[in-house]
Amino acid sequence: MARRKHLDDFTHGRMIGKLEEERTITTVAAEFGINKSVVSRAWKAFETTDTAVRKVRGGRPRTTTAEDDRCIILQAKRGRRQSASVISQQLSTATGRQVSRFTWPT
């Protein structure tokens, strides 16, 4: 079975930079020690999106913002005696969005 090695965003950026210097896909692939198809797909993605950074996808979309997360943590720390459903109701009232009681660690 093929083994996948995910490249970090820095390496993606370096690959795109070398391709922008008008190096060939073959030479860039050889330099990084990866398959030509990986470099080709990264280049095509860059041409369509104008960015070398990949957006993380997968799983359910987040409904809470970073500010909501901080609020959840503060409420959980302050109200250790409160049940998770009470904290969830308070947060739903404050933000206007339904938040599961399983959103934060207990």
C-alpha positions, 0 to 999 in steps of 0.5 A, spaced: 500 500 500 502 506 498 505 511 504 502 518 504 507 523 507 503 530 507 508 536 506 507 542 510 505 549 508 513 551 508 515 546 503 509 547 499 511 555 499 518 553 497 516 548 491 511 554 488 517 559 489 522 554 485 516 553 480 515 561 479 523 561 478 521 557 471 524 551 474 521 544 471 516 540 475 521 534 474 527 538 477 523 541 483 520 534 484 527 531 484 530 536 489 524 535 494 525 527 493 517 527 491 513 524 485 512 529 479 504 528 480 505 531 487 508 537 485 504 538 479 497 538 483 500 543 488 502 548 482 495 547 479 492 548 486 496 555 486 494 557 479 487 556 481 487 559 488 493 564 488 495 561 495 500 555 497 497 554 503 492 549 504 485 550 507 484 544 513 478 541 511 474 535 514 469 534 519 464 538 521 464 545 520 465 549 527 460 553 529 463 557 535 468 562 534 475 563 538 471 568 543 466 563 544 471 558 546 474 563 551 467 564 554 466 556 554 472 555 558 471 561 563 464 559 564 466 551 565 472 554 570 467 558 574 461 554 574 464 547 576 458 545 580 454 547 574 452 542 570 454 542 562 447 543 560 446 549 564 452 552 561 450 550 554 444 554 555 447 560 558 452 560 552 446 559 547 442 565 550 449 569 550 451 567 543 444 566 539 447 559 537 446 552 540 452 549 543 452 542 545 454 540 552 460 536 549 463 542 546 468 543 552 472 538 557 469 537 563 
